[in-house]
Amino acid sequence: MELNLGQWVVIGICAFLILGYIRGFYYNRQRAGQIFAWLKEGLETLGPVSAGDKLPGMASGGRLEVKRAEAPVKRVEAVYLLAPRENLLFWLFHILQGKRDELILWFTYQSKPEQEIEIARPGDRQFAGRLKDSDKKTLTVSDGPRGLQVASERQEGALAKKVQSLLEQYGSVVYRLALRDNKPHLFLRVNLRVMKLVSAPEFFSALRELVN
């Protein structure tokens, strides 16, 4: 049976997508292993590490927890999310949105931060929404390192200096950072390029000492 041009095109596209799926699947699997090892090494400096619940839906990545962390930290939850490389169309859409592999952290400290600080990239909707929230503390916005926006109760204090130092070192990979009175006290989203910048123990040491 001879195939016409249209049929060959369909077969070619299907083969391309199948090969792309296989390549993306194995790349993400390898990448997940590297992230897991890096993340576990860092979290172990805070306390015993355990696996968290599976991620919902089709999300690719994993979750780790430190339920009984050493002082000054009380609890940590970490989620790493990988770009959907298995599906080339979804991956392209993901890239066009400016998204990459990312790490999300929630820290609960034994004592609450001395002030509230919100940090984000320009255009972040959650950041804008927080500034408009009249039911919460008023924050003043200023320009931070690496093109970040910083909103805080005041510009001075030990915590502000620690955050400034953190941004000077890791600001290039920070998407969002929030220090608040309510638990979890720290919310942080970073590009997983942070793995190339610094060792995991050093990175988590900086986060541990933020509120101390």
N, C-alpha and C positions, 0 to 999 in steps of 0.2 A: 504494500500500500504506500503510495507516494503522498507526502505531506506538502501542503501549500505553504507559502511564505508566512501567512498569519499563524498557522499551527506551529511552525518552527520558532516564531517569535515567542509564542506562549510557552513552548517547551524551554526555550532559553531563559525566559524570565523566571519560570518555576525553578529551574536548575540553579540560577543565580541566588534566588531567595533561600533555597534549601542549603546551599553551600554557605551562604551568609549566616544562616541560623546555626549551623554546625560550628563554624568558626567563632561566632559570637558566644555561643553556649560554652565552649571550652575556654575561651579567653576570660569570660566572667567567672568561670569556675576557678581558674588559676588565680585571677585577681582577688576573688573572695578569700582564697587561702592565704594570700599575702597580707591582706587587710586584717584577717582574723588573728594571725600570728603577731602582727604589729600592735594591734589593739589589745590583745590579751597581755602582752608584755607590759604595756603601759598601765592597764587596769590592775594588774597584780601588785603594783607598787602602792595601791590604795587599800587592798584587801582581797579576800577570797572571791574569785570570779565564777559566775555561773551563767549558763545559757538562758536567755529570755524566751518569751513566747515567739512563735513563728510570725513573720511579717504577713499582713493581710493581703488578700487578692493575689495579683500577679507580680507583686514587688519582688525584686531580686536583691538579696543582701542578707543581713543577719542582725541579731540582737544579743548583747551581753550585759550582765548586771553585776554590780557589787552591792550586795544588800546590807552588809555590815562593814562599812569602810572605817579606816582608822582616822582619828582626829587630825585635822579639823573638819574632815568630810564625814558625812553620815551615810549617804547612799548615792550611787551613780547608775545611770542607765545609758547605754550607748547603742545606737542603731546606725548601721552603714547601708547605704542605698547605692546600687550600681545602675549605670545607664543601661537601657534595654537593648543591648547589642545583638540579642538573638533575632530581633525583628528590625531589619534595616530601615523600614519606613518610620517606625516609632523612634528608632535611634536618631534618625535625621531630624525629626520633629523635636526631639529632646535637645539636640545640639543647637538647633535654631532658637530655642527658648533660652539658651545660655546656661543650660544645666549640665552638670558633670557628676562623676562619682562623688558622693558627699557623706560626711559623718555628722550625726546629730547627737548631742550630749545633753543630759539633764543631771545637774549636780544639786544635791541637798546637803548643805553644810550644817554643822552643829549649832552655829549661830547665824543669824540673818545678816546680810550685808548692811553696812552703815548708811548706804544711800542707794537709790535706784539709778541704773544706767542702762540706756538702750542704744544699740549700735547696729547700723544696717547700711547696705548699699543704696545709692540714690534710686528712688522709684519703688522701694519696698512698701507694700500695702499695709503690712502689719505694723511697721514702724510709723507710717503716717496715721494709721488708726489709733495707735497708742498716744500720739501727740494731741489728737483731737478729743480724747476721752476726758471729759470734764469731771468724772467721778474719781479719777486717780490723781496722784501728785503731779504738779506742773513741772515740766522738764524744759531746760534751755538747750537749744540745738547749736552745735559748733562743728567746724570741719575737723575731721580726724585724719590720721595717717592713711595712706594708700587709697585716697578718695572716699573714705568712709564718713558717714554722718554719725555724730555722737550727741546724744541727748541725756542730760543728767540734771540732778537737783542743784549741784554746785560743781565748780571746776576744780576745787581744791580737796585735799584730804588724802589719806594713805591709799584708799581704794582707787580713787581716780588716778593716782600715780601708777599703781599696779596695772590697771587696765591700759593706761597709755603705754607702758612698757610692753605689755602683751601684744598690743596692736602694732607697735613698731617692729616686733619680731615676726608676728604671724598675720598681720593685717592683709597681706596679699591673698590669703586663702579664706579669710573670714567672710561669710555671707551675712550672718546675723548673730548678735550677742545680746543677751538681756540678763541683767542682775536685778532681782526683785526681792521684796520682803516676804512674799508668799512662796511656798514650796511648789516645785523645786526652785531653789534660789537662782541657779544659773541655767540658762538655755543657750546653746551654742550650735551653730551650723557652720561647718567648714568644708572647703574643697579637700578631697583626699590627697591632693598634691602635698599636703602637710607632711605626709610620710617621707617625702624626698627632702624636706627642709630640716627635719630634726628627728631625733630618736623618740620613741613613744614615752619612755620614762621621763625624759626632759620636758616633753609637752604636757604630760599629766601632772608633773611637779609644779609647773607654772600655774595650772588651773587649781591645784590643791591649795596653793598659797594665796590665791586671790582674796579669800575671806579668812583671815587668820590674825 
